[in-house]
Amino acid sequence: MKYVTLNNGVKMPILGFGVYQIPEEQTKQAVLDALEVGYRLIDTA
């Protein structure tokens, strides 16, 4: 996986998983599935 180093030295994955417009009742399972397949950046904003 590719990372970018932030100004504070923290490495952040370039590829993330966003939950925008996923119905509330499906969001938890979607995030769990994303983590299971390797995502480490979850955008919940």
N, CA, C and O of each residue as an XYZ file, in Angstrom:
180
protein
N       0.845     -1.169      0.000
C       0.000      0.000      0.000
C       0.897      1.241      0.000
O       1.944      1.256      0.646
N       0.482      2.269     -0.722
C       1.246      3.504     -0.778
C       0.810      4.439      0.346
O      -0.365      4.492      0.710
N       1.782      5.177      0.887
C       1.532      6.110      1.977
C       2.071      7.482      1.620
O       2.941      7.618      0.759
N       1.551      8.491      2.286
C       2.084      9.842      2.215
C       2.475     10.205      3.651
O       1.771      9.850      4.596
N       3.585     10.905      3.811
C       4.014     11.322      5.136
C       3.515     12.742      5.385
O       3.810     13.656      4.615
N       2.760     12.917      6.463
C       2.209     14.214      6.816
C       3.289     15.092      7.462
O       4.363     14.604      7.812
N       3.001     16.372      7.615
C       3.964     17.307      8.200
C       4.404     16.913      9.610
O       5.508     17.258     10.033
N       3.552     16.197     10.335
C       3.905     15.782     11.694
C       4.627     14.434     11.729
O       4.874     13.892     12.806
N       4.966     13.894     10.562
C       5.712     12.649     10.480
C       4.867     11.386     10.421
O       5.403     10.294     10.233
N       3.577     11.516     10.577
C       2.676     10.364     10.543
C       2.487      9.915      9.099
O       2.288     10.739      8.207
N       2.549      8.590      8.873
C       2.283      8.047      7.547
C       0.789      7.742      7.426
O       0.198      7.107      8.300
N       0.190      8.210      6.319
C      -1.229      8.002      6.083
C      -1.405      7.287      4.748
O      -0.797      7.685      3.755
N      -2.228      6.237      4.708
C      -2.473      5.563      3.436
C      -3.062      6.525      2.412
O      -3.885      7.375      2.754
N      -2.642      6.394      1.163
C      -3.174      7.239      0.096
C      -4.591      6.806     -0.269
O      -5.442      7.649     -0.552
N      -4.848      5.515     -0.265
C      -6.159      4.986     -0.628
C      -7.001      4.796      0.626
O      -6.558      4.171      1.589
N      -8.208      5.332      0.611
C      -9.098      5.205      1.760
C     -10.473      4.734      1.348
O     -10.795      4.650      0.163
N     -11.269      4.432      2.340
C     -12.643      3.976      2.133
C     -13.578      5.033      2.704
O     -13.482      5.378      3.882
N     -14.480      5.545      1.877
C     -15.434      6.556      2.318
C     -16.819      5.969      2.511
O     -17.232      5.065      1.784
N     -17.525      6.488      3.490
C     -18.854      5.963      3.786
C     -19.967      6.943      3.429
O     -21.114      6.767      3.841
N     -19.619      7.985      2.655
C     -20.606      8.979      2.243
C     -21.752      8.311      1.483
O     -21.522      7.561      0.534
N     -22.950      8.580      1.893
C     -24.192      8.095      1.293
C     -24.444      6.599      1.494
O     -25.353      6.051      0.870
N     -23.676      5.931      2.335
C     -24.033      4.558      2.700
C     -25.114      4.677      3.771
O     -24.927      5.401      4.748
N     -26.227      3.990      3.611
C     -27.296      4.079      4.616
C     -26.764      3.744      6.019
O     -25.951      2.836      6.191
N     -27.242      4.495      7.005
C     -26.752      4.366      8.381
C     -26.751      2.922      8.876
O     -25.812      2.493      9.546
N     -27.785      2.185      8.552
C     -27.889      0.801      9.055
C     -26.882     -0.145      8.381
O     -26.698     -1.270      8.847
N     -26.237      0.287      7.306
C     -25.249     -0.548      6.612
C     -23.809     -0.094      6.839
O     -22.867     -0.789      6.458
N     -23.642      1.074      7.463
C     -22.308      1.659      7.599
C     -21.372      0.798      8.436
O     -20.227      0.577      8.042
N     -21.833      0.310      9.579
C     -20.966     -0.485     10.447
C     -20.415     -1.696      9.705
O     -19.214     -1.960      9.761
N     -21.271     -2.431      9.017
C     -20.820     -3.623      8.304
C     -19.886     -3.256      7.161
O     -18.915     -3.968      6.903
N     -20.165     -2.161      6.477
C     -19.296     -1.723      5.380
C     -17.892     -1.410      5.885
O     -16.907     -1.781      5.246
N     -17.792     -0.730      7.026
C     -16.486     -0.403      7.607
C     -15.777     -1.672      8.061
O     -14.579     -1.824      7.824
N     -16.483     -2.570      8.700
C     -15.872     -3.844      9.127
C     -15.353     -4.628      7.924
O     -14.264     -5.199      7.976
N     -16.124     -4.656      6.851
C     -15.691     -5.351      5.633
C     -14.456     -4.691      5.030
O     -13.535     -5.377      4.587
N     -14.436     -3.347      5.012
C     -13.288     -2.620      4.472
C     -12.026     -2.926      5.285
O     -10.960     -3.147      4.712
N     -12.142     -2.938      6.600
C     -10.989     -3.266      7.454
C     -10.508     -4.694      7.201
O      -9.306     -4.959      7.178
N     -11.448     -5.596      7.015
C     -11.103     -7.006      6.789
C     -10.293     -7.206      5.510
O      -9.410     -8.062      5.457
N     -10.594     -6.417      4.483
C      -9.875     -6.576      3.220
C      -8.623     -5.716      3.122
O      -7.918     -5.755      2.113
N      -8.337     -4.923      4.185
C      -7.062     -4.222      4.217
C      -7.088     -2.709      4.281
O      -6.034     -2.094      4.444
N      -8.241     -2.088      4.161
C      -8.283     -0.623      4.275
C      -7.888     -0.208      5.688
O      -8.264     -0.859      6.663
N      -7.121      0.885      5.793
C      -6.738      1.410      7.093
C      -7.092      2.873      7.257
O      -6.953      3.434      8.344
N      -7.558      3.500      6.164
C      -8.020      4.886      6.205
C      -9.519      4.871      5.939
O      -9.958      4.548      4.835
N     -10.298      5.221      6.949
C     -11.749      5.240      6.829
C     -12.212      6.694      6.956
O     -12.007      7.327      7.992
N     -12.836      7.219      5.899
C     -13.319      8.601      5.892
C     -14.776      8.612      6.298
O     -15.647      8.204      5.529
N     -15.040      9.077      7.503
C     -16.418      9.099      8.010
C     -16.986     10.509      8.090
O     -18.056     10.713      8.663
N     -16.282     11.483      7.521
C     -16.742     12.885      7.601
C     -18.017     13.088      6.818
O     -18.544     14.200      6.775
